[in-house]
Amino acid sequence: MKTADFEHYLRDEKHFSPHTIMAYLNDITCFADFIRVRFEIEEEKGVSAQMVRDWILTLSNNGMSARTICRKIASLRTFFHYLVREQTIIHNPMEKITAPKIKQRNPIYIQQNDISRILNNEIAEEDEFLQLRDNLILELFYATGVRQAEILQIKESDFDFAIGYVRILGKRQKERIIPMHNKLLKQVEAYIKAKQEHGATCEQLIIDKHNNPMSRHQIYYLIHRLLASANVEQKSPHILRHTFATHLLNNGADINSIKELLGHSSLEATKVYTHNSIEDLKRVYKQAHPHAE
């Protein structure tokens, strides 16, 4: 299957991130390998809905989770929709495909006292500049709720220190404004000054020790290390995004405002955090009410 033009479509029209594009192309390659071996099909025109169902069944029988299968189905939907649009094929085999149901999971987050303790801990770094950077990264994730890919794109020019906000370029190149508290603004200013003294010239805010923009892997493992003492199984940048949203909701923030801060296109995506709030209320009720067991 030819995916070069499709890759341009994902990047230039859909504005998908490089990470998402890679995932989509890997899914399509996986499907192409399957139909070539199972059905001896090389071209998109020969694909039927039954072939897609056989692939889904094979993935399921191999122990793949429903969530991962749904993501792969989404990749195929986008691909075949593109082929129909380009008139490469006439009939879309994905029209008759139903994705498996996914059990909704409550977002994992860090308790407020734990995140306060982690933020107040002195980060151990031999280099004073790296210590300043690591503190800032951790605070930025928690104070703004940005995604991992978004924090890597932040430039020094994205901050307005007079008004007190940062401009974030999110999914599909959608821009949003996130307010920042004074302590964080001062941290950013101190970091930028130290960055200049460190000899860095790149416009990206977050850099590695060699003055190059940090990579996804570098920032992921940094956060994993900094959250070592957190009482959660997962220790990823996305946990800090969940923590940001949950703490806002628990402290009375309007869910529509949280939606805008997170950059969600749908309120449904934000509503998952209400489950965390309900669980907190149940826990408080159970601890405080005399008749609660």
Contacts in CASP RR format, 6 or more apart in sequence:
PFRMAT RR
TARGET T0000
AUTHOR 0000-0000-0000
METHOD contacts of the structure
MODEL  1
MKTADFEHYLRDEKHFSPHTIMAYLNDITCFADFIRVRFEIEEEKGVSAQ
MVRDWILTLSNNGMSARTICRKIASLRTFFHYLVREQTIIHNPMEKITAP
KIKQRNPIYIQQNDISRILNNEIAEEDEFLQLRDNLILELFYATGVRQAE
ILQIKESDFDFAIGYVRILGKRQKERIIPMHNKLLKQVEAYIKAKQEHGA
TCEQLIIDKHNNPMSRHQIYYLIHRLLASANVEQKSPHILRHTFATHLLN
NGADINSIKELLGHSSLEATKVYTHNSIEDLKRVYKQAHPHAE
1 28 0 8 1.000
1 29 0 8 1.000
1 32 0 8 1.000
1 42 0 8 1.000
1 43 0 8 1.000
1 44 0 8 1.000
3 25 0 8 1.000
3 28 0 8 1.000
3 29 0 8 1.000
3 79 0 8 1.000
5 86 0 8 1.000
6 25 0 8 1.000
6 28 0 8 1.000
6 79 0 8 1.000
6 82 0 8 1.000
7 21 0 8 1.000
7 25 0 8 1.000
9 82 0 8 1.000
10 16 0 8 1.000
10 20 0 8 1.000
10 21 0 8 1.000
10 24 0 8 1.000
10 78 0 8 1.000
11 18 0 8 1.000
11 21 0 8 1.000
14 78 0 8 1.000
14 172 0 8 1.000
15 171 0 8 1.000
15 172 0 8 1.000
15 173 0 8 1.000
16 24 0 8 1.000
16 171 0 8 1.000
16 172 0 8 1.000
17 149 0 8 1.000
17 171 0 8 1.000
19 149 0 8 1.000
19 216 0 8 1.000
23 71 0 8 1.000
23 75 0 8 1.000
24 75 0 8 1.000
24 78 0 8 1.000
24 79 0 8 1.000
27 71 0 8 1.000
27 72 0 8 1.000
27 75 0 8 1.000
27 76 0 8 1.000
28 75 0 8 1.000
28 76 0 8 1.000
28 79 0 8 1.000
30 72 0 8 1.000
31 52 0 8 1.000
31 55 0 8 1.000
31 72 0 8 1.000
31 76 0 8 1.000
34 55 0 8 1.000
34 58 0 8 1.000
35 41 0 8 1.000
35 47 0 8 1.000
35 51 0 8 1.000
35 55 0 8 1.000
36 42 0 8 1.000
38 51 0 8 1.000
38 54 0 8 1.000
39 51 0 8 1.000
41 47 0 8 1.000
41 51 0 8 1.000
44 80 0 8 1.000
44 83 0 8 1.000
44 88 0 8 1.000
44 89 0 8 1.000
45 88 0 8 1.000
45 89 0 8 1.000
47 80 0 8 1.000
47 89 0 8 1.000
47 93 0 8 1.000
48 93 0 8 1.000
49 93 0 8 1.000
49 94 0 8 1.000
49 95 0 8 1.000
49 96 0 8 1.000
49 97 0 8 1.000
51 93 0 8 1.000
52 76 0 8 1.000
52 93 0 8 1.000
52 94 0 8 1.000
52 97 0 8 1.000
53 97 0 8 1.000
56 69 0 8 1.000
56 73 0 8 1.000
56 97 0 8 1.000
56 100 0 8 1.000
59 68 0 8 1.000
59 69 0 8 1.000
59 72 0 8 1.000
60 66 0 8 1.000
60 69 0 8 1.000
60 100 0 8 1.000
66 100 0 8 1.000
66 101 0 8 1.000
66 102 0 8 1.000
66 103 0 8 1.000
67 102 0 8 1.000
69 99 0 8 1.000
69 100 0 8 1.000
70 99 0 8 1.000
70 100 0 8 1.000
70 102 0 8 1.000
73 94 0 8 1.000
73 97 0 8 1.000
73 99 0 8 1.000
74 99 0 8 1.000
76 94 0 8 1.000
76 97 0 8 1.000
77 94 0 8 1.000
77 97 0 8 1.000
80 89 0 8 1.000
80 92 0 8 1.000
80 93 0 8 1.000
80 94 0 8 1.000
81 92 0 8 1.000
81 94 0 8 1.000
83 89 0 8 1.000
83 92 0 8 1.000
84 90 0 8 1.000
84 91 0 8 1.000
84 92 0 8 1.000
104 272 0 8 1.000
104 275 0 8 1.000
106 272 0 8 1.000
106 275 0 8 1.000
106 276 0 8 1.000
106 279 0 8 1.000
107 242 0 8 1.000
107 245 0 8 1.000
107 246 0 8 1.000
107 272 0 8 1.000
107 273 0 8 1.000
107 275 0 8 1.000
107 276 0 8 1.000
108 232 0 8 1.000
108 233 0 8 1.000
108 234 0 8 1.000
108 239 0 8 1.000
108 242 0 8 1.000
109 232 0 8 1.000
109 239 0 8 1.000
109 242 0 8 1.000
109 243 0 8 1.000
109 245 0 8 1.000
109 246 0 8 1.000
109 247 0 8 1.000
109 276 0 8 1.000
110 118 0 8 1.000
110 227 0 8 1.000
110 230 0 8 1.000
110 231 0 8 1.000
110 232 0 8 1.000
110 239 0 8 1.000
110 240 0 8 1.000
110 243 0 8 1.000
111 231 0 8 1.000
112 247 0 8 1.000
112 250 0 8 1.000
114 229 0 8 1.000
114 230 0 8 1.000
114 231 0 8 1.000
115 142 0 8 1.000
115 230 0 8 1.000
115 243 0 8 1.000
115 247 0 8 1.000
117 229 0 8 1.000
118 138 0 8 1.000
118 226 0 8 1.000
118 227 0 8 1.000
118 229 0 8 1.000
118 230 0 8 1.000
119 138 0 8 1.000
119 139 0 8 1.000
119 142 0 8 1.000
121 229 0 8 1.000
123 131 0 8 1.000
123 134 0 8 1.000
123 135 0 8 1.000
123 138 0 8 1.000
123 226 0 8 1.000
124 131 0 8 1.000
125 131 0 8 1.000
125 134 0 8 1.000
127 209 0 8 1.000
128 194 0 8 1.000
129 194 0 8 1.000
129 195 0 8 1.000
129 197 0 8 1.000
129 198 0 8 1.000
130 209 0 8 1.000
132 187 0 8 1.000
132 190 0 8 1.000
132 191 0 8 1.000
132 194 0 8 1.000
133 191 0 8 1.000
133 195 0 8 1.000
133 206 0 8 1.000
133 207 0 8 1.000
134 222 0 8 1.000
134 226 0 8 1.000
135 187 0 8 1.000
136 187 0 8 1.000
136 188 0 8 1.000
136 191 0 8 1.000
137 151 0 8 1.000
137 206 0 8 1.000
137 219 0 8 1.000
137 222 0 8 1.000
137 223 0 8 1.000
138 223 0 8 1.000
138 226 0 8 1.000
138 240 0 8 1.000
139 184 0 8 1.000
139 187 0 8 1.000
140 146 0 8 1.000
140 151 0 8 1.000
140 154 0 8 1.000
140 184 0 8 1.000
141 151 0 8 1.000
141 223 0 8 1.000
141 237 0 8 1.000
141 240 0 8 1.000
141 241 0 8 1.000
141 244 0 8 1.000
142 240 0 8 1.000
142 243 0 8 1.000
142 244 0 8 1.000
143 180 0 8 1.000
143 181 0 8 1.000
143 184 0 8 1.000
143 244 0 8 1.000
144 166 0 8 1.000
144 168 0 8 1.000
144 178 0 8 1.000
144 180 0 8 1.000
144 244 0 8 1.000
144 261 0 8 1.000
145 178 0 8 1.000
145 240 0 8 1.000
145 241 0 8 1.000
145 244 0 8 1.000
145 245 0 8 1.000
145 261 0 8 1.000
145 262 0 8 1.000
146 154 0 8 1.000
146 168 0 8 1.000
146 178 0 8 1.000
146 241 0 8 1.000
147 170 0 8 1.000
147 171 0 8 1.000
147 237 0 8 1.000
147 238 0 8 1.000
147 241 0 8 1.000
148 216 0 8 1.000
148 219 0 8 1.000
148 220 0 8 1.000
148 236 0 8 1.000
148 237 0 8 1.000
148 238 0 8 1.000
149 170 0 8 1.000
149 216 0 8 1.000
150 168 0 8 1.000
150 169 0 8 1.000
150 170 0 8 1.000
151 206 0 8 1.000
151 219 0 8 1.000
151 237 0 8 1.000
152 204 0 8 1.000
152 206 0 8 1.000
152 213 0 8 1.000
152 214 0 8 1.000
152 215 0 8 1.000
152 216 0 8 1.000
152 219 0 8 1.000
153 169 0 8 1.000
153 170 0 8 1.000
153 204 0 8 1.000
154 166 0 8 1.000
154 168 0 8 1.000
154 204 0 8 1.000
154 205 0 8 1.000
154 206 0 8 1.000
155 203 0 8 1.000
155 204 0 8 1.000
155 205 0 8 1.000
156 192 0 8 1.000
156 203 0 8 1.000
156 205 0 8 1.000
157 203 0 8 1.000
158 166 0 8 1.000
158 167 0 8 1.000
158 168 0 8 1.000
158 205 0 8 1.000
159 165 0 8 1.000
159 166 0 8 1.000
159 167 0 8 1.000
159 180 0 8 1.000
159 185 0 8 1.000
159 188 0 8 1.000
160 166 0 8 1.000
160 167 0 8 1.000
161 185 0 8 1.000
161 188 0 8 1.000
161 189 0 8 1.000
164 179 0 8 1.000
164 180 0 8 1.000
164 185 0 8 1.000
165 177 0 8 1.000
165 178 0 8 1.000
165 179 0 8 1.000
165 180 0 8 1.000
166 177 0 8 1.000
166 178 0 8 1.000
166 180 0 8 1.000
167 175 0 8 1.000
167 176 0 8 1.000
167 177 0 8 1.000
168 175 0 8 1.000
168 176 0 8 1.000
168 177 0 8 1.000
168 178 0 8 1.000
169 175 0 8 1.000
170 176 0 8 1.000
170 263 0 8 1.000
171 263 0 8 1.000
171 265 0 8 1.000
174 263 0 8 1.000
174 265 0 8 1.000
176 260 0 8 1.000
176 261 0 8 1.000
176 263 0 8 1.000
178 261 0 8 1.000
180 188 0 8 1.000
188 205 0 8 1.000
191 205 0 8 1.000
192 205 0 8 1.000
195 207 0 8 1.000
198 211 0 8 1.000
199 211 0 8 1.000
200 207 0 8 1.000
200 211 0 8 1.000
201 211 0 8 1.000
202 211 0 8 1.000
202 212 0 8 1.000
202 213 0 8 1.000
204 213 0 8 1.000
204 214 0 8 1.000
206 213 0 8 1.000
206 214 0 8 1.000
206 219 0 8 1.000
207 213 0 8 1.000
207 214 0 8 1.000
208 214 0 8 1.000
208 215 0 8 1.000
208 218 0 8 1.000
214 222 0 8 1.000
219 237 0 8 1.000
220 236 0 8 1.000
220 237 0 8 1.000
223 235 0 8 1.000
223 236 0 8 1.000
223 237 0 8 1.000
223 240 0 8 1.000
224 235 0 8 1.000
224 236 0 8 1.000
227 235 0 8 1.000
227 239 0 8 1.000
227 240 0 8 1.000
228 235 0 8 1.000
230 239 0 8 1.000
232 239 0 8 1.000
241 262 0 8 1.000
242 273 0 8 1.000
242 276 0 8 1.000
244 261 0 8 1.000
245 258 0 8 1.000
245 261 0 8 1.000
245 262 0 8 1.000
245 270 0 8 1.000
245 273 0 8 1.000
246 273 0 8 1.000
246 276 0 8 1.000
246 277 0 8 1.000
248 257 0 8 1.000
248 258 0 8 1.000
248 261 0 8 1.000
249 255 0 8 1.000
249 258 0 8 1.000
249 273 0 8 1.000
249 274 0 8 1.000
249 276 0 8 1.000
249 277 0 8 1.000
250 276 0 8 1.000
250 277 0 8 1.000
250 280 0 8 1.000
255 267 0 8 1.000
255 270 0 8 1.000
255 271 0 8 1.000
255 273 0 8 1.000
255 274 0 8 1.000
256 267 0 8 1.000
258 270 0 8 1.000
258 273 0 8 1.000
259 267 0 8 1.000
259 269 0 8 1.000
259 270 0 8 1.000
262 269 0 8 1.000
262 270 0 8 1.000
264 270 0 8 1.000
285 292 0 8 1.000
286 292 0 8 1.000
286 293 0 8 1.000
END
